[in-house]
């Protein structure tokens, strides 16, 4: 009988190091890892804010009033972003400050199209990274892995019976979280390793606002955890609590910036 073991691959993608672990027999693990990497690469291809072939880049380049066909995954992340934008009264907004409009100027047209009502420059950044983690984890499961882990920088998710001890970098106040069938995301406004093409931070309607500090959120999906970690930095406490309840998530920690550091 073939033995089930953990097989791990580490590559550079999404502007960071991505680690994928599949718990399965050797043959199944190889197929599962390949499927997971394909999911990661697809998200990177269709949600990059600038590269040719990206549906997000096409949307950013579109003139107001133009209908743009989107990759279904890009459309899904934009739909969640619009939901977070509305639920946070505009505090969550992945549009860069130089764009004329905010996310409420984006009209999503079913099934997978969009139309801008003002010039926008959208940078999905971390929330796209969280979505990639979810897609890769689903690919591991669909390929027959009995358990798995996907770690992409500040976004991580696991499934299976194993409990994972995750060491979270929270500056001076590091912590260890035991994770099983869940996702974890940390957002830091002063993160120095952010890819140069991802220049946005979620300032909301007040594009001149300085965002500082860091937050860690536990949620059923990495894309939710990442978006909510950003909401924790820009929303009022009561507003953040309502969002966490809505997405069945939990805020593990927020931390003010160290003296002399800001976004």
PEZI-V987727 format. One line per field, one symbol per residue. phi: phi as a letter, one per 20 degrees, with the letter a starting at -180 (. if undefined). A space follows every 50 residues. Layout:
phi=???
//
This chain:
phi=.feecedcccbealmbeddccdeafgfffffffffffffgfffffedffc ffneffffffeffgneecedfgfffffffffffffffelnfebeefgfff ddffeededfebcbbedafccecflfffffffffffffffffeofeaabc ccmecbbcboefededeeecmfdfbddecblbccbcccfdffefgffeee ceemfefefedbnbbccdbfcfffgfffffffeddfgffffffffgdldb eeacbfffgndbf
//
